[in-house]
């Protein structure tokens, strides 16, 4: 699948620390990342006219004698790109002040590792644009959102739905026999099955809906602005497409999918993570649990009558 390239401009006096952390996140040869390193504020601003950067790093050591003015200049030159300031520990107060002049976050030198950098990048892109966020929160196998991305975008969709008084429908799916496919036919068969289900999902929902692979064998789809009656309709549509998929001849046979769906309205108080958990929990109940419980109650009732 085509992925948007994450373009970063780094303006740092000694770029080894930040550049090293970036290359740990995005190894050499990665076609999803492009790093441009410059050595001054004027060069940075000139480069912004050439490189359409998604994120900018600015070292305050390059911004003297007036670091706040430099921060404002860079921000005015690319107002849509998150600006992250780099500072020595002794410059922390200055870094904090820069947040009110256009910077979105700051990192202290000597404490920049790949984990910290990834957290800051994700937060910056999340606050900035959905497109930037998706580059970091996609499942590499299917191209769908990973769980973290789904939780982030789902929470955002729920907040918008509350504001607009609109509704949501959440559908969760699990491939019940994925482990058996992997055991009997190998990892490539399991990966093929996962990609097939992802493709079916993409063809069953609108481009404005949010699709994700939540775990090893589990998927989810959040339909925005969806009326309550659409829950069974969406489920039937997906079941029909899965049935068509299962008619294709494969060595490992048909895929067994379990599904659960629920409608949400702005009247509900639950946050998105709770909403997701309530739908996911239905997939954790064995399919015949209800039958067994009914039989158990009937057995107890019969014994009492005797």
VEXDOLO-331953 format. One record per residue (C-alpha): residue in one letter; x, y, z. Coordinates in steps of 0.2 Angstrom, whole numbers, padded with zeros to 4 digits, always signed. Each point is the difference from the previous one (the first is absolute). Example, Ala and Ser with C-alpha at 12.3 -4.5 7.8 and 13.67 -1.06 7.14 Angstrom:
BEGIN
a+0062-0022+0039;s+0006+0017-0003;
//
This chain:
BEGIN
x+0000+0000+0000;x+0006+0018-0003;x+0005+0009+0015;x+0003+0019+0002;x+0018+0004+0003;x+0004+0008+0017;x+0011+0015-0004;x+0010+0007+0015;x+0011+0016+0000;x+0013+0000+0014;x+0009+0016+0004;x+0013-0005+0013;x+0018+0006+0004;x+0005-0018+0004;x-0013-0011-0008;x+0007-0017+0006;x-0012-0003+0014;x-0016+0004-0008;x+0005-0007-0017;x+0005-0016+0008;x-0016-0002+0009;x-0010+0004-0016;x+0010-0013-0010;x-0003-0013+0014;x-0019+0003-0003;x+0002+0001-0019;x+0015-0011-0005;x+0011+0004-0015;x-0009-0004-0017;x-0017+0003+0007;x-0011+0007-0013;x-0013+0007+0012;x+0013+0013+0008;x+0010+0015-0007;x+0011+0010+0011;x+0008+0017-0005;x+0013+0007+0012;x+0005+0018+0000;x+0012+0011+0010;x-0009+0016+0003;x-0017+0009+0001;x+0002+0009-0016;x+0004-0016-0009;x-0015-0008+0008;x-0012+0013-0006;x+0007-0001-0017;x-0001-0019+0000;x-0019+0001+0005;x-0003+0008-0017;x+0006-0016-0008;x-0004-0014+0012;x-0018-0003+0005;x+0004-0005+0018;x-0012-0009+0011;x+0011+0004+0016;x+0014+0013+0004;x+0013-0002+0013;x+0009+0017+0005;x+0015+0000+0012;x-0001+0016+0011;x+0019+0000-0001;x-0002+0006-0018;x-0013+0013+0005;x+0010+0013+0009;x+0000+0015+0004;x-0019-0001+0000;x-0006-0018+0001;x-0019+0005+0001;x+0001+0011-0015;x+0008-0015-0009;x-0013-0011+0005;x-0014+0012-0006;x+0009+0001-0017;x+0001-0018-0002;x-0018-0003+0005;x-0006+0014-0012;x+0009-0008-0014;x-0008-0017+0002;x-0015+0003+0012;x-0008-0017-0004;x+0015-0010+0004;x+0003-0005+0019;x+0016+0009+0006;x+0010-0009+0014;x+0013+0010+0009;x+0017-0008+0006;x+0008+0007+0015;x+0013-0003+0013;x-0006-0004+0017;x+0006+0018+0006;x-0012+0007-0014;x-0015-0009+0006;x-0009+0016+0005;x+0003+0007-0017;x-0006-0015-0008;x-0016+0001+0010;x-0002+0018-0005;x+0001-0005-0018;x-0016-0010+0001;x-0009+0017+0001;x+0009+0006-0016;x-0004-0014-0012;x+0009-0015+0006;x-0011-0015+0003;x+0012-0010+0012;x+0018-0001+0005;x+0014-0013+0004;x+0015+0002+0011;x+0016-0005-0007;x+0008-0014+0009;x-0017-0009+0002;x-0004-0003-0018;x-0003-0018-0004;x-0010-0009-0012;x-0014-0004+0012;x-0002+0018+0006;x+0002+0007-0018;x-0014-0012-0006;x-0012+0006+0014;x+0003+0018-0005;x-0002-0003-0018;x-0016-0009+0002;x-0007+0013+0012;x+0005+0014-0013;x-0007-0008-0015;x-0016-0005+0010;x-0003+0018+0005;x+0004+0006-0018;x-0008-0011-0013;x-0008-0017-0002;x+0010-0003-0016;x+0016+0002+0010;x-0006-0011+0014;x-0004-0014-0011;x+0017-0002-0006;x+0006-0005+0018;x-0015-0010+0005;x-0003-0012-0014;x+0001-0019+0001;x+0014-0004-0012;x-0008-0016-0006;x-0017+0006-0005;x+0002+0019-0001;x-0015+0002+0012;x+0002+0010+0016;x+0008-0009+0015;x-0009+0000+0017;x+0009+0016+0006;x-0005+0009-0016;x-0018-0007+0001;x-0002+0006+0018;x+0006+0017-0004;x-0010+0003-0015;x-0015-0009+0007;x+0000+0012+0015;x+0002+0015-0012;x-0015-0007-0010;x-0010-0002+0016;x+0003+0018+0006;x-0005+0007-0017;x-0016-0011+0001;x-0004+0007+0017;x+0002+0018-0007;x-0010-0004-0016;x-0013-0011+0009;x+0004-0013-0012;x+0002-0019+0002;x+0012-0014-0002;x+0000-0019-0003;x+0014-0011+0005;x+0003-0017-0007;x+0013-0012+0006;x+0006-0015-0009;x+0011-0015+0005;x+0007-0014-0011;x-0004-0015+0011;x+0011-0012-0010;x+0015+0011-0003;x+0011-0010+0012;x-0005-0017-0009;x+0004+0008-0017;x+0017+0005+0006;x+0004-0017+0008;x-0006-0010-0015;x+0006+0011-0014;x+0013+0011+0007;x+0002+0019+0003;x-0002+0005-0018;x-0017-0008-0001;x-0005+0010+0016;x+0007+0016-0007;x-0010-0002-0016;x-0016-0003+0010;x+0003+0016+0010;x+0002+0010-0016;x-0015-0008-0008;x-0011+0005+0015;x+0007+0018+0000;x-0004+0001-0018;x-0018-0006+0003;x-0002+0013+0014;x+0007+0014-0011;x-0013-0005-0014;x-0014+0000+0013;x+0001+0017+0008;x+0001+0018-0006;x+0016+0009-0001;x-0005+0011+0014;x-0001-0015+0012;x+0014-0006+0011;x+0007-0017-0003;x+0013-0009+0011;x+0009-0016+0004;x-0001+0000+0019;x+0010-0016+0004;x+0007-0016-0008;x-0017-0006-0007;x-0012+0014+0004;x-0006+0015-0010;x-0012+0014+0003;x-0010+0013-0010;x-0007+0016+0006;x-0014+0007-0011;x-0003+0018+0003;x-0017+0009-0002;x-0008-0017+0000;x-0018-0003+0005;x-0004-0013+0012;x-0009-0012-0013;x+0016+0000-0010;x+0009-0011+0013;x-0008-0016-0006;x+0001+0006-0018;x+0019+0002+0001;x+0001-0017+0008;x-0010-0008-0013;x+0010+0009-0014;x+0017-0006+0008;x-0007-0018+0002;x-0005+0000-0018;x+0017+0005-0006;x+0009-0012+0011;x-0011-0014-0007;x+0005+0006-0018;x+0018-0001+0006;x-0002-0017+0008;x-0006-0007-0017;x+0018+0003-0007;x+0010-0016+0001;x+0014+0000+0013;x+0010-0014+0007;x-0005+0005+0017;x-0018+0001-0003;x-0013+0014+0005;x+0003+0013+0013;x-0010-0001+0016;x-0005+0018+0005;x-0009+0005+0016;x-0008+0017+0001;x-0008+0012+0013;x-0007+0017-0003;x-0007+0014+0010;x-0009+0017-0003;x+0006+0015+0010;x-0009+0017+0002;x+0006+0016+0008;x-0012-0003+0015;x+0012-0014+0006;x+0014+0005+0013;x+0013-0013-0004;x+0016+0005-0008;x+0006-0008-0016;x+0012-0013+0009;x-0015-0006+0010;x-0011-0001-0015;x+0013-0010-0009;x+0002-0012+0014;x-0018-0003+0002;x-0001-0006-0018;x+0016-0009+0000;x-0005-0010+0016;x-0014-0008-0010;x+0014-0008-0011;x+0008-0008+0015;x-0016-0010+0005;x+0000-0017-0008;x-0014-0002-0013;x-0009-0014+0009;x+0001+0009+0017;x-0018+0005-0001;x-0006-0017-0005;x+0010-0008+0015;x-0007+0012+0012;x-0018-0002-0006;x+0002-0019+0002;x+0008+0002+0017;x-0015+0010+0006;x-0012-0012-0007;x+0009-0015+0009;x-0001+0009+0016;x-0019+0004-0002;x-0003-0018-0004;x+0009-0006+0015;x-0010+0013+0011;x-0016-0007-0007;x+0004-0017+0005;
//
